[in-house]
Amino acid sequence: MIPMTADVYDETGRRARWLGALHGNADPETLRSLDSGRLLLEATHPTTFADAALDLLDAFAQQNLGQSHHPRDSWPWSWPDSRSTDWIYLFDRGRAWVITGRIWSYAMPRVDHPPRRPAATGHAELAHVQDQTERRDDTCPTS
């Protein structure tokens, strides 16, 4: 199996908070096989989602599914945002969403990124992009 990457956020837009990352068997089907992953994917409340995300970071490593990265460990990737991430798990409008990194710029055009690693790692700073779009409440957060 080719290792996959995943980022977890508690919202979209400016208030989004990066809750951590996974590297390994990070696909939705594998996460659903874990109690904390299933709870995360089926969450209907933001606190439930955030708690499940933190539990998932621990369970993922304990089950030897790959590496997990807590926010305290800072941003783990060599790329500056989640557009190059295979999977993004986020909570918005009362439910969990699973999206791919390719559509990240539509879902999170103004996200405040987690603390950067030192410049020596090649982790570049990004300027904030003003979001000019409006979303309807009944559509995917990428709309």
N, C-alpha and C positions, 0 to 999 in steps of 0.2 A: 504494500500500500504506500502511495505517495503521501508524505506528511502534508497536512492542510493547516492553514492558519485561521484563527477566528478572533474577533474582538467583540466585547460585550459593552453595551451602553444602556443607561437607564432612561434616556429620552432622546428626542431629536432636537436640533436647533441649538441655540445659545446655551440653554440650560442643561444640555447633555453632559453626562459625567461618564468617563471611561471607567468601567468596573473591572477590567482585566482582559487577559488574552490567553489563548490556547494554541499550542503547536503540536500537531500529531493527528490523531483520529478525531478531528474536531467537527465532523459533519453532523447534521441534525439527527440522522438515524442512530449514530453511536451515542450522542448525548442523551437521546430519549431512552437508551438502555440503562442509564443511571437514574436513581431516584431524584437527585438534585437537578439533573438535566431535564427530566420530564417535568418537574415542578417549574423550572425556568420557562420551558416551552409552553406550558399550560397556564402560566400566571395571568391573573386578571387584576392584580393590585401591584403598584410599583414597589412597595416594601417586600412583598413576596418574591418578586422578580429579583430585586437586589440581593436579598438574603440567599436565594437559590443560586445566584451567580457566584457569590463568595463561597458557598458550600461546594459548588461545581468545580471551582479552581482547585480546591483541596482533593476532592474525589477523583478528578481527572488524573492527577499525578499518582495518587494512591493506587489506582487501578491500572497503572502503567500504560495509559493511553497516550502519553506524551508529556510535554512540559506545560506548566501553567505559570502565568505571570500576574501577580497581584499588583494593584496600583502603587503600593509602597516600593515595588521594584523598578518603577518607571517604565516608560514605553519600550518594548522589547525589539521592535522591528527597525530595520535599516531604512524603511520608507517613512515619509512624514505623516501619512494619514491612512485611513482604512480602505482607500481605493484599491490597493494591491492585496488586500486580505481576501481569502477565499470565502469566508462566511462572516456575517455580522448578525449578532443577536441583539435586539433592542426592544425596549418597552415603550409603547406609545399608544395613546387613546384606549387604554383599558385592556391591552393585550400584548403578547409577545409577537415580534416579527422576526423573520429570518430573511435576510437579503444577501446578495453577493456584493463583493467590493466594487464591481464594475459600475454599479449605480449609486455608489456612496455619495458622490458630489450632489446628487439630487436629494438625498435623504438628509444630509448633514452639511449644507453649504456654509454654516456659520459656527460650527462646533469649536469650542475652546479645547485645544488638544492637551493631553497630559503633559507633565513636565518633560522637557527635552533632555536627552543625553548630551554629554559634552560634544562640542562641534567636531572633535577628533574622530567621532564614530561616523561622521557623515550624515547625521540626522539634522537636516536643514530646518530652519524656522520658516513658517509660512505666514503670509499676510492674511488677515481676515478678509473674507469675501462677503460683501453685503448681499443678503438674500432678498431678491425682488419677487419671489413667488408667494402665492397664497395657496394653502391646502384646504380641501374640503374634509370635514371630519369623518366622512364615510369611505375614504380611500386609503390605500396603503401610504405609509409615511413618505414614500418616494414620489408621490403625486404632487 
